[in-house]
Amino acid sequence: MTLDLHKNRSFGNEVEIGLARIRERHKPDRMEAETMSFFQRVRRSYLDLSEQHNERIHVIDATRDADEVAAEIRRILGANGLC
């Protein structure tokens, strides 16, 4: 049985995909061994979902300082009465 349940809020963190660095450090796991085109397709799918459901899926620029990222998430949650 599948219930029609959705998360209240989801956050997608936009970061540069640094697969080359990961592959230099250790043997890649199954996900790390995927091609760049795979990660680009996954990213595009998440961005499409965030456009379709912008009231509950938020894309965050995670290249910023961790405190800035956390502040933005708190701002979004607070604006929706969740924090």
C-alpha positions as a printed Julia matrix, in Angstrom:
83×3 Matrix{Float64}:
  0.0    0.0     0.0
  1.29   3.45   -0.89
  0.09   6.45    1.05
  0.03   9.9    -0.52
  2.6   11.38    1.87
  5.07  14.15    1.08
  7.82  15.73    3.09
  7.0   19.16    4.43
 10.28  20.69    3.23
 13.29  19.44    1.27
 16.56  21.24    0.69
 18.88  20.56   -2.23
 22.41  21.8    -1.71
 24.11  23.11   -4.83
 27.82  22.3    -4.75
 30.48  21.71   -7.35
 30.84  18.02   -8.06
 34.43  17.23   -7.1
 34.69  13.67   -8.36
 38.29  14.0    -9.48
 39.38  14.82   -5.93
 37.39  11.9    -4.51
 38.85   9.49   -7.03
 42.38  10.61   -6.17
 41.91   9.91   -2.45
 40.49   6.39   -2.54
 38.83   3.78   -4.69
 35.44   5.2    -5.7
 32.3    3.53   -4.35
 29.37   2.7    -6.62
 28.02   6.27   -6.66
 31.41   7.95   -6.95
 32.23   5.69   -9.92
 29.33   7.12  -11.94
 30.03   9.42  -14.86
 29.69  13.2   -14.73
 26.71  12.97  -17.1
 24.91  10.8   -14.51
 25.39  13.47  -11.83
 24.28  16.2   -14.24
 21.08  14.26  -15.02
 20.37  13.76  -11.3
 21.0   17.45  -10.63
 18.69  18.47  -13.48
 15.96  16.19  -12.12
 16.19  17.75   -8.66
 16.12  21.25  -10.17
 13.04  20.33  -12.21
 11.33  19.01   -9.07
 12.2   22.19   -7.18
 10.59  24.27   -9.95
  7.44  22.13   -9.9
  7.2   22.13   -6.09
  8.88  25.4    -5.12
  6.72  25.71   -2.02
  8.38  22.66   -0.44
 11.64  21.97   -2.32
 14.31  24.63   -1.92
 17.69  24.74   -3.67
 20.4   26.22   -1.46
 23.77  27.55   -2.66
 26.01  25.39   -0.46
 29.24  26.86   -1.81
 28.9   29.61    0.8
 30.07  29.57    4.4
 28.27  26.91    6.5
 26.79  29.61    8.78
 25.29  31.41    5.77
 23.77  28.17    4.47
 22.31  27.37    7.91
 20.92  30.93    8.21
 19.16  30.61    4.84
 17.61  27.29    5.83
 16.44  28.78    9.15
 15.01  31.79    7.24
 13.03  29.52    4.9
 11.76  27.36    7.76
 10.88  30.43    9.82
  8.98  32.03    6.94
  6.86  28.9     6.79
  6.29  28.69   10.54
  8.44  25.59   10.91
 11.26  27.0    13.01
